[in-house]
Amino acid sequence: MPDVDANADSERMKRLLRRFEIPLLQFATRITGDRERARDVVQETFVKFQNNGAFQNPEPATWLFTVCRNGALNVCRKERRMQYLDEELIEAREAGQQPMPFERLEEQEATRFLLKIVATLPPRQQEVLQLKFQNDLSYQQIAEITNRTANNVGVLIHTALKTLRRKYANAAKDFVPFTPTRTTNEA
């Protein structure tokens, strides 16, 4: 007869993989600069989770992100480098909601522009922004993951957003929005 606890653990592990595998992979890729190394880090993270009896933890996000971060930083230390890379933030839209070609181009340019500005921030600010806005973690969770206080996380996020707003405003004034007009032939 199959062990009921083993089946429950197996189901929970599958749910955790579905929920956290991609966010952890994105997070580790940003730190290591290499998707394959990041996959190894994420795999090690889940193995450690399973082996260390972390199933007792009702909210595993903090534990998983902390272990993943530490694993990714260890990989970087071994290679003596740490990079924060731009990610593709433009997601495919559902059919029927496809923007016009000029709208898609404007969106891509704006995204690239914003990512370039984000890349000018110090790595600590980049990291907390990613954890907050890409992974929707609380200040307390981010604090535990990054070994900071929740207040320090708040300051880092506030400072980063203030810097982004200022830099965006300074550079965005040079943009001229494209608004197509109908010609008499199209009417």
RAJOBEL-V410228 format. One line per field, one symbol per residue. ss: DSSP state (a for helix, b for strand, c for the rest). A space follows every 50 residues. Layout:
# RAJOBEL-V410228
ss=???
This chain:
# RAJOBEL-V410228
ss=cccaaaaaaaaaaaaaaaaaaaaaaaaaaaaaccaaaaaaaaaaaaaaaa accaaaccccaaaaaaaaaaaaaaaaaaaccccccccccccccccccccc aaaaaaaaaaaaaaaaaaacccaaaaaaaaaaaaccccaaaaaaaaccca aaaaaaaaaaaaaaaaaaaaaaccccccccccccccc
